[in-house]
Amino acid sequence: MKFNYDKVKGSLGEVQNTLHWWVEFLAESETDASIVNAFKGDVPIRVTTSALPTPTVTHNEVQLQGRTIRYVGKVEKHGEVALTFVEGTDTKVLDAAMTWLSKYWSSLEGKQIGTNKLKLKVVLHLLDPGDNETMSFTLRGCLPSIEHGGELGQDPTSMQPVLTVAYDDYEYKGQAGEVW
């Protein structure tokens, strides 16, 4: 088969650009409302980079008569993604992250809230060049950790906090509506 320019370009359509996307922070069934409220406003649009969730696939291997035969194993869909933000002088990003973390453990009061009240749902939406959603990843059971993303010094760099979100499971939804 001969692959000319029109055939190659026509088979691809538009390229999925990793530049157009946005993030949502939503409540799980028992999430503390103050955590979700902290992420309202323009905090989600300040996310500059994010990794995409990736499943871990393991196979059962059987050694039989000098050969390795692989059988269906399991798919695990838990892990972590790092969201990099740009912080403004209004400190909305750090305030939102610290609100979430403060519920994790309050050293002033010596207590923490239950895990189910702490977990959020984080949705990563990928968009086409016209800002139409092409796919999304809904991360469930998310817990936080944060790096402040900067150091004090003489360089005029922007502060870029990194919020790492550990998730229990995720759902992928494609443009055709398939869910996995």
C-alpha positions as CSV (number, residue, x, y, z in Angstrom):
1,M,0.0,0.0,0.0
2,K,1.3,3.5,-0.9
3,F,0.9,6.2,1.7
4,N,0.7,9.6,0.1
5,Y,0.3,12.9,1.9
6,D,-3.5,13.1,1.6
7,K,-4.0,9.5,2.9
8,V,-1.7,10.1,5.9
9,K,-3.2,13.5,6.8
10,G,-6.8,12.4,6.1
11,S,-6.4,9.4,8.4
12,L,-5.3,11.5,11.3
13,G,-7.7,14.4,11.2
14,E,-6.9,16.9,14.0
15,V,-4.1,16.0,16.3
16,Q,-5.1,15.8,20.0
17,N,-3.2,18.8,21.5
18,T,-2.1,18.5,25.1
19,L,-2.3,22.3,25.4
20,H,-6.1,22.7,25.6
21,W,-7.5,21.2,28.8
22,W,-9.0,22.1,32.2
23,V,-9.5,20.6,35.6
24,E,-12.4,20.3,38.0
25,F,-12.4,19.6,41.7
26,L,-15.7,18.0,42.7
27,A,-17.1,16.5,45.9
28,E,-17.4,12.8,46.5
29,S,-20.5,11.6,48.4
30,E,-19.2,12.7,51.9
31,T,-16.6,15.4,51.1
32,D,-16.3,18.4,53.4
33,A,-17.9,21.3,51.5
34,S,-15.1,23.8,52.5
35,I,-12.6,21.8,50.5
36,V,-14.6,21.9,47.3
37,N,-15.4,25.6,47.9
38,A,-11.7,26.4,48.1
39,F,-11.2,25.2,44.5
40,K,-14.0,27.4,43.1
41,G,-13.2,30.4,40.9
42,D,-10.2,30.6,38.7
43,V,-8.0,28.1,40.6
44,P,-8.5,25.2,38.1
45,I,-7.5,27.3,35.1
46,R,-4.2,28.1,36.7
47,V,-3.1,24.4,36.2
48,T,-0.3,24.4,33.6
49,T,0.7,20.8,33.4
50,S,-0.7,17.4,34.4
51,A,0.2,13.8,33.8
52,L,-2.5,11.6,32.5
53,P,-3.6,8.6,34.6
54,T,-2.2,5.3,33.3
55,P,-3.4,1.8,34.2
56,T,-1.0,-0.9,35.4
57,V,-1.5,-4.2,33.6
58,T,-0.1,-7.4,35.1
59,H,-0.2,-10.8,33.5
60,N,-0.1,-14.2,35.1
61,E,2.9,-16.1,33.8
62,V,3.2,-19.8,33.7
63,Q,6.4,-21.6,33.0
64,L,5.6,-24.7,31.0
65,Q,8.0,-27.0,29.2
66,G,10.7,-24.3,28.7
67,R,8.2,-21.7,27.6
68,T,6.6,-18.7,29.4
69,I,2.9,-18.5,28.6
70,R,1.1,-15.3,29.7
71,Y,-2.5,-15.4,30.8
72,V,-4.9,-12.6,31.6
73,G,-4.0,-11.0,34.9
74,K,-5.4,-7.8,36.3
75,V,-5.7,-4.1,35.6
76,E,-5.1,-1.6,38.4
77,K,-6.3,1.9,37.9
78,H,-4.9,3.7,41.0
79,G,-1.9,6.0,41.2
80,E,-0.9,9.6,41.3
81,V,-0.9,12.6,39.0
82,A,1.0,15.9,39.6
83,L,-0.9,19.1,38.8
84,T,1.5,22.1,38.3
85,F,-0.1,25.5,38.9
86,V,1.0,29.1,38.5
87,E,0.5,31.1,41.6
88,G,-0.6,34.8,41.7
89,T,-0.1,37.3,44.4
90,D,-3.6,36.5,45.6
91,T,-2.3,33.0,46.7
92,K,-5.5,31.3,45.6
93,V,-3.8,28.1,44.7
94,L,-1.9,27.7,47.9
95,D,-4.9,28.7,49.9
96,A,-7.0,26.1,48.2
97,A,-4.4,23.4,48.7
98,M,-3.7,24.3,52.3
99,T,-7.5,24.2,53.0
100,W,-7.5,20.7,51.7
101,L,-4.3,19.7,53.6
102,S,-5.5,21.4,56.8
103,K,-8.3,18.9,57.0
104,Y,-5.8,16.1,56.7
105,W,-4.3,16.9,60.1
106,S,-4.8,19.9,62.3
107,S,-1.7,20.3,64.5
108,L,-3.4,23.1,66.4
109,E,-6.3,20.9,67.4
110,G,-4.6,17.5,67.1
111,K,-7.3,15.9,65.0
112,Q,-8.2,15.0,61.5
113,I,-11.4,14.4,59.7
114,G,-12.4,11.0,58.3
115,T,-11.0,9.9,55.0
116,N,-14.3,10.0,53.2
117,K,-14.8,13.7,54.1
118,L,-11.3,14.4,52.8
119,K,-11.5,12.7,49.4
120,L,-12.3,14.7,46.2
121,K,-13.1,13.8,42.6
122,V,-10.7,15.4,40.1
123,V,-11.8,15.6,36.5
124,L,-9.2,16.3,33.7
125,H,-10.9,17.4,30.5
126,L,-8.9,17.4,27.2
127,L,-10.2,19.8,24.5
128,D,-9.8,20.1,20.8
129,P,-8.6,23.4,19.2
130,G,-12.2,24.7,19.3
131,D,-12.4,24.0,23.0
132,N,-14.8,21.0,22.6
133,E,-14.2,18.2,25.0
134,T,-12.6,15.2,23.3
135,M,-11.9,13.0,26.4
136,S,-11.9,13.1,30.1
137,F,-10.4,11.3,33.1
138,T,-12.4,11.3,36.3
139,L,-10.1,10.5,39.2
140,R,-12.0,9.2,42.3
141,G,-11.0,9.0,45.9
142,C,-8.3,11.7,45.6
143,L,-6.0,12.7,48.5
144,P,-3.5,15.6,48.4
145,S,0.1,16.3,48.9
146,I,1.8,19.6,47.8
147,E,5.2,21.1,47.0
148,H,5.2,24.8,47.3
149,G,7.0,25.0,43.9
150,G,9.5,27.7,44.4
151,E,12.4,29.0,46.4
152,L,13.3,32.5,47.5
153,G,16.2,34.0,45.6
154,Q,17.3,36.5,43.1
155,D,15.8,35.0,39.9
156,P,12.5,36.5,38.7
157,T,10.7,33.1,38.4
158,S,7.0,32.5,39.0
159,M,5.9,30.4,41.9
160,Q,4.6,27.1,40.6
161,P,3.1,24.9,43.3
162,V,2.7,21.2,42.5
163,L,-0.4,19.5,43.9
164,T,0.1,15.7,43.7
165,V,-3.2,13.9,43.8
166,A,-3.3,10.2,44.8
167,Y,-6.4,8.5,43.4
168,D,-8.1,5.2,44.1
169,D,-9.6,4.6,40.7
170,Y,-10.3,6.5,37.5
171,E,-12.7,6.5,34.6
172,Y,-11.8,7.3,31.0
173,K,-14.5,8.8,28.8
174,G,-13.8,9.2,25.1
175,Q,-15.3,11.4,22.5
176,A,-17.6,8.7,21.2
177,G,-18.9,8.2,24.7
178,E,-17.1,5.0,25.5
179,V,-16.3,4.6,29.2
180,W,-13.5,2.6,30.6
